[in-house]
């Protein structure tokens, strides 16, 4: 999927490209079926669609993102964790754990990627 063709805010599209580079193109799939704001998107584990993350930029500062880590709905105690004001690098690190990504790429040290 061409991320730049998504009807989403450019800041969010940039984050998705960073995540693909850092985690790998196979680490997650973009959920195009769940309706959300143009400043938000769901991504899902490619092996368990109930394991997902909600990424958003609304209400966040410059170079900051919000993240909800959602756990499988078929568990007895459905839950999710909410994080705000995260850097792109921290989002990538948290998603690597959430989606069990063992091999991660190099994370650029330039501005916007801290």
C-alpha positions as CSV (number, residue, x, y, z in Angstrom):
1,X,0.0,0.0,0.0
2,X,1.2,3.5,-0.9
3,X,1.1,5.3,2.4
4,X,1.2,8.7,0.7
5,X,-2.1,7.9,-1.1
6,X,-3.9,7.6,2.2
7,X,-6.5,10.3,3.1
8,X,-4.6,11.1,6.3
9,X,-2.7,14.0,7.8
10,X,0.8,14.3,6.4
11,X,2.3,14.0,9.9
12,X,0.6,10.7,10.4
13,X,1.7,9.4,7.0
14,X,5.2,10.3,7.8
15,X,5.0,8.3,11.1
16,X,3.7,5.3,9.2
17,X,6.6,5.4,6.8
18,X,9.1,5.7,9.7
19,X,7.4,2.7,11.3
20,X,7.6,0.6,8.1
21,X,11.3,1.4,7.9
22,X,12.1,0.7,11.5
23,X,9.8,-2.3,12.1
24,X,9.7,-3.7,8.6
25,X,6.9,-3.7,6.0
26,X,5.5,-7.0,7.3
27,X,5.3,-5.9,11.0
28,X,1.8,-4.5,10.7
29,X,-1.1,-3.9,8.4
30,X,-3.0,-0.7,8.0
31,X,-6.7,-1.0,8.9
32,X,-8.7,0.8,6.2
33,X,-12.1,-0.6,7.3
34,X,-12.4,1.1,10.7
35,X,-13.6,4.7,10.3
36,X,-11.6,7.2,12.2
37,X,-10.5,10.9,12.0
38,X,-8.1,11.9,9.3
39,X,-5.6,12.5,12.1
40,X,-5.8,8.9,13.3
41,X,-5.4,5.3,12.1
42,X,-5.5,1.7,13.3
43,X,-2.7,-0.7,12.5
44,X,-3.0,-4.4,13.2
45,X,-0.8,-7.4,13.8
46,X,-0.7,-9.3,10.6
47,X,-1.1,-12.6,12.4
48,X,-3.8,-11.5,14.9
49,X,-6.2,-8.8,13.7
50,X,-7.6,-8.3,17.3
51,X,-4.1,-7.1,18.4
52,X,-4.0,-3.6,17.2
53,X,-2.8,-0.1,17.9
54,X,-4.5,3.3,17.4
55,X,-2.1,6.1,16.3
56,X,-3.2,9.7,16.3
57,X,-1.8,13.2,16.0
58,X,-4.8,15.4,17.2
59,X,-4.1,17.3,20.4
60,X,-0.4,16.3,20.2
61,X,2.5,18.8,20.0
62,X,5.2,19.1,17.3
63,X,6.9,15.8,16.6
64,X,4.7,14.1,19.2
65,X,2.1,11.3,18.7
66,X,-0.6,9.5,20.7
67,X,-0.8,5.7,20.9
68,X,-3.4,3.3,22.2
69,X,-2.2,-0.3,22.4
70,X,-5.2,-2.6,22.2
71,X,-5.3,-6.2,23.2
72,X,-7.4,-9.0,21.8
73,X,-11.1,-8.5,22.3
74,X,-11.7,-12.2,22.8
75,X,-9.8,-12.2,26.1
76,X,-11.8,-12.1,29.3
77,X,-10.6,-8.6,30.3
78,X,-10.4,-6.6,27.1
79,X,-8.1,-3.7,27.8
80,X,-5.9,-1.1,26.2
81,X,-3.1,1.2,27.3
82,X,-3.0,4.9,26.4
83,X,0.1,6.9,25.8
84,X,0.5,10.6,24.8
85,X,3.2,13.0,23.7
86,X,5.5,10.2,22.4
87,X,8.3,10.7,20.0
88,X,8.3,8.7,16.7
89,X,11.2,6.5,18.1
90,X,9.2,5.7,21.3
91,X,6.1,4.8,19.3
92,X,8.3,2.5,17.2
93,X,9.9,0.9,20.3
94,X,6.5,0.3,21.9
95,X,5.0,-1.2,18.7
96,X,8.0,-3.5,18.3
97,X,7.1,-5.0,21.7
98,X,3.3,-4.9,21.1
99,X,3.6,-6.7,17.8
100,X,6.5,-9.0,18.8
101,X,8.9,-7.6,16.2
102,X,12.3,-9.1,16.9
103,X,14.4,-7.6,14.2
104,X,14.3,-3.8,14.0
105,X,16.0,-1.4,11.7
106,X,18.3,1.6,12.4
107,X,16.4,4.6,13.7
108,X,17.7,7.9,12.2
109,X,19.0,10.4,14.7
110,X,18.0,13.5,12.7
111,X,15.3,16.0,13.8
112,X,11.8,14.5,14.1
113,X,13.0,11.0,14.8
114,X,14.0,11.3,18.4
